[in-house]
């Protein structure tokens, strides 16, 4: 009796997961997805793509607006529950793939494929750069006749426009998908200084971000509401601030990289607005960005830092300022480290630093 219940239970789970995820499996046989609640009723869609090492593919697609989640896994092979070791040995027939869950109302499968064609080389058979083997072959693993048609149309119309050599990308049914081991999930975000990430993924990400700037996720910043504003005339500010401070804080100037007092400051303490002394950032969220400006991944309190879109130099940036005096601080970008993924790039001149008292 007990056995029957177990069998019925697993049949139910299998049926449940397979209709949503095309026979997805995890390494331990459990229903696999962290985003398992995603279903057809949420009007989300999945795309499964092979484009070389899945660390790279995952890092790229998770930055796109409309992409809800990306996981790394194995598909297109013949062995059940393959391990990473088996897949990279090239004997199981699997491809390293990224499974992308996206909202087609925000980004279409076709647009996802445009990013796919642009961010890997679909003309090199079983190879991406230095990564060689059938596990790195270029592939679109479709999950519906509609996806198949879109993939073939995109391959013929888009890929051949941007590549001179023949496209070798497979367009093939998805079949069984196996979630890769935990170590391979979110690899780039968790290991940004790992050699491969710095040498191979960073340059790819830079090119991708420049080309698809209008398709990237925008930083999410809360509206400023509870701060009591300080308002002064520009003459009053000019009398109070040094000429450098006035230029940056009141005229949205930018100090030259590596010239400020605080970009390399490693002391523990609090960074406040140089004009009104509102606390803005803590040393706990400061990190070395390599840009030559103090960089933080989060304000000390969300409502202390305001933001607005800035179209200077012809590209969309998000300007950030002190919520109390409106003094310009710098910009926020979405290429920062975990947990927020944000980079608050701030002028030293806009900040006063107060060292924490020794315990
Ligand atoms: Zn201020």
Boltz pocket constraint, residues with backbone or C-beta under 6 A from the ligand:
constraints:
  - pocket:
      binder: B
      contacts: [[A, 273], [A, 274], [A, 275], [A, 276], [A, 277], [A, 278], [A, 322], [A, 323], [A, 324], [A, 325], [A, 326], [A, 327]]
      max_distance: 6.0
